[in-house]
């Protein structure tokens, strides 16, 4: 019974992580950074996610790793899961993910 419960909780954590990771990617495509009004630039305020995207991605991956590791291996598993999750999140954030998007102007 304990094993089945841990598998269900681990699956739920993975599903929640995927749901919350997909939403910012979809909303990031519609943002603009500056508008021109009578020769003055007005900057749009960035959201909390836009300001701290890299840190939140690494922290979320570490939290997910800690949850899965804690379910399968107790305290030691949580520590190992945190390290592996944060490490993989950092590799994705600072190594794999494309940072620069091309923005085309609409005329």
Secondary structure, 3 states (H helix, E strand, C coil): CHHHHHHHHHHHHHHHHHHHHHHHHHHHHHCCCEEEECCEEEECCCCHHHHCHHHHHHHHHHHHHHHHHHHHHHHHHHHHHHHHHHHHHHHHHHHHCCCCCCCCCCC
